[in-house]
């Protein structure tokens, strides 16, 4: 799933609008086992972890981002695991 934000002004071109893509990845909540999408960080910010609340049951979790075959992947675990 991709989201598009825009229009933005390109710094070097003055007023030419550009769109930025936001990639997402599915994660499964370790509490309610429902799946939802989280936004991915840029590849140069990986590996990383963020605290995140489930979009279904609102329980806290930790979402880990790693690089696999030049692609950012995400997985979730409970906050106390």
ChimeraX commands (.cxc) that place a marker at each C-alpha (Angstrom):
marker #1 position 0.00,0.00,0.00 radius 0.5
marker #1 position 1.36,3.42,-0.90 radius 0.5
marker #1 position 0.21,6.87,0.14 radius 0.5
marker #1 position 0.91,9.99,-1.84 radius 0.5
marker #1 position 1.40,13.35,-0.21 radius 0.5
marker #1 position 1.64,16.48,-2.23 radius 0.5
marker #1 position 1.96,18.75,-3.89 radius 0.5
marker #1 position 5.36,19.77,-2.62 radius 0.5
marker #1 position 7.72,22.25,-4.12 radius 0.5
marker #1 position 11.05,20.90,-5.26 radius 0.5
marker #1 position 13.83,22.96,-3.69 radius 0.5
marker #1 position 15.92,23.17,-6.86 radius 0.5
marker #1 position 13.13,23.73,-9.37 radius 0.5
marker #1 position 11.23,26.52,-7.63 radius 0.5
marker #1 position 7.54,25.86,-8.16 radius 0.5
marker #1 position 7.46,22.45,-9.84 radius 0.5
marker #1 position 5.21,20.18,-7.69 radius 0.5
marker #1 position 6.42,16.69,-6.85 radius 0.5
marker #1 position 4.81,13.81,-4.97 radius 0.5
marker #1 position 6.42,11.79,-2.23 radius 0.5
marker #1 position 5.50,8.15,-1.69 radius 0.5
marker #1 position 5.09,6.67,1.75 radius 0.5
marker #1 position 5.63,2.93,1.79 radius 0.5
marker #1 position 3.88,0.83,4.40 radius 0.5
marker #1 position 4.21,-2.73,5.63 radius 0.5
marker #1 position 1.72,-5.05,7.28 radius 0.5
marker #1 position 2.27,-6.02,10.92 radius 0.5
marker #1 position 0.22,-8.30,13.16 radius 0.5
marker #1 position -0.65,-7.13,16.65 radius 0.5
marker #1 position 0.79,-9.54,19.25 radius 0.5
marker #1 position -2.26,-8.95,21.49 radius 0.5
marker #1 position -5.36,-9.08,19.26 radius 0.5
marker #1 position -3.67,-10.75,16.23 radius 0.5
marker #1 position -5.25,-8.29,13.80 radius 0.5
marker #1 position -3.19,-7.05,10.87 radius 0.5
marker #1 position -2.72,-3.38,9.93 radius 0.5
marker #1 position -0.15,-1.28,8.04 radius 0.5
marker #1 position 2.60,0.90,9.50 radius 0.5
marker #1 position 4.67,3.50,7.63 radius 0.5
marker #1 position 8.22,2.40,6.84 radius 0.5
marker #1 position 11.32,4.43,7.64 radius 0.5
marker #1 position 13.83,5.23,4.93 radius 0.5
marker #1 position 16.35,2.41,4.27 radius 0.5
marker #1 position 19.22,4.48,5.73 radius 0.5
marker #1 position 17.30,4.62,9.07 radius 0.5
marker #1 position 17.17,0.82,9.38 radius 0.5
marker #1 position 17.53,-1.21,11.57 radius 0.5
marker #1 position 15.29,0.59,14.04 radius 0.5
marker #1 position 12.49,0.06,16.54 radius 0.5
marker #1 position 9.55,2.28,17.44 radius 0.5
marker #1 position 6.86,2.13,20.10 radius 0.5
marker #1 position 3.48,1.88,18.40 radius 0.5
marker #1 position -0.11,1.37,19.55 radius 0.5
marker #1 position -2.24,-1.19,17.76 radius 0.5
marker #1 position -4.70,0.52,15.45 radius 0.5
marker #1 position -7.35,-2.06,16.38 radius 0.5
marker #1 position -7.08,-2.71,20.14 radius 0.5
marker #1 position -4.80,0.23,21.12 radius 0.5
marker #1 position -2.39,-1.99,23.08 radius 0.5
marker #1 position 1.27,-0.93,23.00 radius 0.5
marker #1 position 3.84,-2.86,20.99 radius 0.5
marker #1 position 7.30,-2.46,19.54 radius 0.5
marker #1 position 7.60,-2.46,15.75 radius 0.5
marker #1 position 11.02,-3.49,14.46 radius 0.5
marker #1 position 12.27,-2.56,11.00 radius 0.5
marker #1 position 15.04,-4.51,9.28 radius 0.5
marker #1 position 16.53,-4.70,5.83 radius 0.5
marker #1 position 16.01,-7.97,3.93 radius 0.5
marker #1 position 17.19,-8.26,0.32 radius 0.5
marker #1 position 17.38,-4.44,-0.01 radius 0.5
marker #1 position 13.78,-4.07,1.21 radius 0.5
marker #1 position 12.58,-2.73,4.56 radius 0.5
marker #1 position 10.38,-5.21,6.43 radius 0.5
marker #1 position 8.48,-4.77,9.70 radius 0.5
marker #1 position 7.37,-7.06,12.49 radius 0.5
marker #1 position 5.75,-6.43,15.87 radius 0.5
marker #1 position 6.26,-7.82,19.37 radius 0.5
marker #1 position 4.74,-7.07,22.74 radius 0.5
marker #1 position 6.23,-4.17,24.63 radius 0.5
marker #1 position 7.45,-6.44,27.45 radius 0.5
marker #1 position 8.76,-9.33,25.33 radius 0.5
marker link #1:1,2 radius 0.2
marker link #1:2,3 radius 0.2
marker link #1:3,4 radius 0.2
marker link #1:4,5 radius 0.2
marker link #1:5,6 radius 0.2
marker link #1:6,7 radius 0.2
marker link #1:7,8 radius 0.2
marker link #1:8,9 radius 0.2
marker link #1:9,10 radius 0.2
marker link #1:10,11 radius 0.2
marker link #1:11,12 radius 0.2
marker link #1:12,13 radius 0.2
marker link #1:13,14 radius 0.2
marker link #1:14,15 radius 0.2
marker link #1:15,16 radius 0.2
marker link #1:16,17 radius 0.2
marker link #1:17,18 radius 0.2
marker link #1:18,19 radius 0.2
marker link #1:19,20 radius 0.2
marker link #1:20,21 radius 0.2
marker link #1:21,22 radius 0.2
marker link #1:22,23 radius 0.2
marker link #1:23,24 radius 0.2
marker link #1:24,25 radius 0.2
marker link #1:25,26 radius 0.2
marker link #1:26,27 radius 0.2
marker link #1:27,28 radius 0.2
marker link #1:28,29 radius 0.2
marker link #1:29,30 radius 0.2
marker link #1:30,31 radius 0.2
marker link #1:31,32 radius 0.2
marker link #1:32,33 radius 0.2
marker link #1:33,34 radius 0.2
marker link #1:34,35 radius 0.2
marker link #1:35,36 radius 0.2
marker link #1:36,37 radius 0.2
marker link #1:37,38 radius 0.2
marker link #1:38,39 radius 0.2
marker link #1:39,40 radius 0.2
marker link #1:40,41 radius 0.2
marker link #1:41,42 radius 0.2
marker link #1:42,43 radius 0.2
marker link #1:43,44 radius 0.2
marker link #1:44,45 radius 0.2
marker link #1:45,46 radius 0.2
marker link #1:46,47 radius 0.2
marker link #1:47,48 radius 0.2
marker link #1:48,49 radius 0.2
marker link #1:49,50 radius 0.2
marker link #1:50,51 radius 0.2
marker link #1:51,52 radius 0.2
marker link #1:52,53 radius 0.2
marker link #1:53,54 radius 0.2
marker link #1:54,55 radius 0.2
marker link #1:55,56 radius 0.2
marker link #1:56,57 radius 0.2
marker link #1:57,58 radius 0.2
marker link #1:58,59 radius 0.2
marker link #1:59,60 radius 0.2
marker link #1:60,61 radius 0.2
marker link #1:61,62 radius 0.2
marker link #1:62,63 radius 0.2
marker link #1:63,64 radius 0.2
marker link #1:64,65 radius 0.2
marker link #1:65,66 radius 0.2
marker link #1:66,67 radius 0.2
marker link #1:67,68 radius 0.2
marker link #1:68,69 radius 0.2
marker link #1:69,70 radius 0.2
marker link #1:70,71 radius 0.2
marker link #1:71,72 radius 0.2
marker link #1:72,73 radius 0.2
marker link #1:73,74 radius 0.2
marker link #1:74,75 radius 0.2
marker link #1:75,76 radius 0.2
marker link #1:76,77 radius 0.2
marker link #1:77,78 radius 0.2
marker link #1:78,79 radius 0.2
marker link #1:79,80 radius 0.2
marker link #1:80,81 radius 0.2
view
